[in-house]
């Protein structure tokens, strides 16, 4: 499903469709796309404190906007998969991570 959506977004960038929200984002540029990703990420955090239905809706919005960002910046899903595979099976030690208040 995510792959199909990514391909649809990529196709929309290559062949714009009048009135398309996706094309609106591409036309507005990277700063607008980044703003939307930030807004949606914040909404996911808030939704997680509210209810599951809202969390599902906001997570879907975030995934869509992240895919728009990937297409805009030329990052493929294969590159994301490759990076995730590099991390598979590795232990993450909490002592090696910065504390939240240090970020």
C-alpha positions as CSV (number, residue, x, y, z in Angstrom):
1,X,0.0,0.0,0.0
2,X,2.7,2.5,0.9
3,X,4.7,1.6,-2.2
4,X,1.6,2.2,-4.4
5,X,1.0,5.6,-2.7
6,X,4.6,6.5,-3.2
7,X,4.4,5.7,-6.9
8,X,1.2,7.7,-7.2
9,X,2.8,10.7,-5.6
10,X,5.9,10.3,-7.8
11,X,3.7,10.1,-10.9
12,X,1.8,13.2,-9.8
13,X,5.1,15.1,-9.6
14,X,6.0,14.0,-13.1
15,X,2.5,14.6,-14.5
16,X,0.8,17.3,-12.5
17,X,-3.0,17.2,-12.2
18,X,-4.9,20.5,-11.9
19,X,-6.5,21.0,-8.5
20,X,-4.4,18.2,-6.9
21,X,-3.3,18.8,-3.3
22,X,-0.2,16.8,-3.9
23,X,0.7,19.1,-6.8
24,X,-0.1,22.1,-4.6
25,X,2.5,20.9,-2.1
26,X,5.1,20.4,-4.9
27,X,4.3,23.8,-6.3
28,X,4.8,25.4,-2.9
29,X,8.2,23.7,-2.5
30,X,10.3,22.1,0.2
31,X,9.6,24.6,2.9
32,X,5.8,24.0,2.7
33,X,6.2,20.3,2.6
34,X,8.5,20.4,5.7
35,X,6.0,22.6,7.5
36,X,3.2,20.1,6.8
37,X,5.4,17.1,8.0
38,X,6.1,19.0,11.2
39,X,2.4,19.8,11.7
40,X,1.4,16.3,11.1
41,X,4.1,14.9,13.4
42,X,2.8,17.1,16.2
43,X,-0.8,16.1,15.5
44,X,0.3,12.4,15.8
45,X,1.7,13.1,19.2
46,X,-1.4,14.8,20.4
47,X,-3.7,12.1,18.9
48,X,-1.8,9.4,20.7
49,X,-3.0,11.0,24.0
50,X,-6.6,11.2,22.8
51,X,-8.0,8.1,21.0
52,X,-7.1,5.4,18.6
53,X,-9.3,6.6,15.7
54,X,-7.6,10.0,15.8
55,X,-4.2,8.4,16.0
56,X,-4.9,6.3,12.9
57,X,-6.1,9.4,11.0
58,X,-3.2,11.6,11.9
59,X,-0.6,8.8,11.3
60,X,-2.1,8.3,7.9
61,X,-1.7,12.1,7.2
62,X,1.9,12.0,8.5
63,X,2.8,9.0,6.3
64,X,1.3,10.7,3.2
65,X,3.3,13.9,3.9
66,X,6.5,12.0,4.5
67,X,6.1,10.3,1.2
68,X,5.6,13.6,-0.5
69,X,8.8,14.8,1.2
70,X,10.7,11.7,0.0
71,X,9.6,12.2,-3.6
72,X,10.4,15.9,-3.4
73,X,13.9,15.2,-2.2
74,X,14.5,12.2,-4.5
75,X,14.7,9.6,-1.8
76,X,13.4,6.2,-2.8
77,X,11.6,3.7,-0.7
78,X,14.4,1.3,-1.5
79,X,16.9,3.6,0.2
80,X,14.7,3.7,3.3
81,X,14.3,-0.1,3.2
82,X,18.1,-0.5,2.9
83,X,18.7,1.8,5.9
84,X,16.2,-0.1,8.0
85,X,17.7,-3.4,7.0
86,X,21.1,-2.1,8.2
87,X,19.6,-1.6,11.6
88,X,17.8,-5.0,11.8
89,X,19.0,-7.1,14.7
90,X,21.2,-4.4,16.2
91,X,20.8,-3.7,19.9
92,X,20.2,-0.2,20.9
93,X,21.7,0.7,24.2
94,X,19.8,3.4,26.0
95,X,23.0,4.6,27.7
96,X,24.4,5.6,24.2
97,X,21.4,7.8,23.5
98,X,21.0,11.4,24.5
99,X,18.4,12.1,27.1
100,X,15.2,13.8,25.9
101,X,16.2,17.0,27.7
102,X,19.6,17.0,26.0
103,X,18.1,17.0,22.4
